[in-house]
Amino acid sequence: MNYTNKYMYDLKKWTKNVTKKTFFKYLFLPQFKLVYLKRKCEKKRKYFKFVTLLFKYIYKHYQIKYNIEIPSETVIGKGFKIAHIGGIVVNSKVLIGDNVTILNGVLIGYEPRGIRKGTPTIKNNVWIGSNAAIVGNIEIGNNVLIAPNAFVNFNVPDNSIVIGNPAKIIKKENAVKDYITVNI
C-alpha cells in the first residue's frame, strides 16, 4: 500500500494489515484517534480554513478528555505511537523524528534557563517509557530507549539505553529491539 498520509504510517505501528477496514477499527482506539486528529490539524487547507478550525476544536476536546497535551504545531515524523494515554505533555517547539513511541506520563519540555535553554530534538526509532522527563536543548539520537522514570537533560548518542534518575547511558546496539517496530 502506498502511504501518502502520515497517519497511515502511524496505523502501521498498531497493525501490519493496513486497510480502510482496519483504519476505521483503530479510529475507536483513543491513542490512535488522538494522533489521527493531530495529523488532520497539521494539514494546511488553503480554501477550507473552517475545516482546519473544526479539526483543531475536536482535537482540543480529545486532548482534554485523554489528558494529553501535544500541540498541533509540534513537528512529529511518521510512525508516531502513543502506547498508553494520560499525563503526556509535549512542548510545541519539540522536534520528534520517525517511528517514536511514548507511554503515559511523559514530559518533553522546555528548559527556561542555563546552557540547555530550549527544547529537545528526538531523532528516529526512539521508545520513551512511562513518566520519563526529557528537557532542554538536547538531542536524543537514533535507536534510543529511555527507561521509565528517567530524567534526561543531556545529549544521548545513537544506540543507547538511558536509565535512572539521575540518568546514565548504557551503549547497546539494537536498544529498541522488541520495543518498537522499525520497519515502517
Salt bridges, closest charged atoms under 4 A:
ASP10 OD2 - ARG39 NE 2.75
GLU42 OE2 - LYS38 NZ 2.53
GLU42 OE2 - ARG39 NH1 3.28
GLU139 OE2 - LYS123 NZ 3.23
ASP178 OD2 - LYS177 NZ 3.99
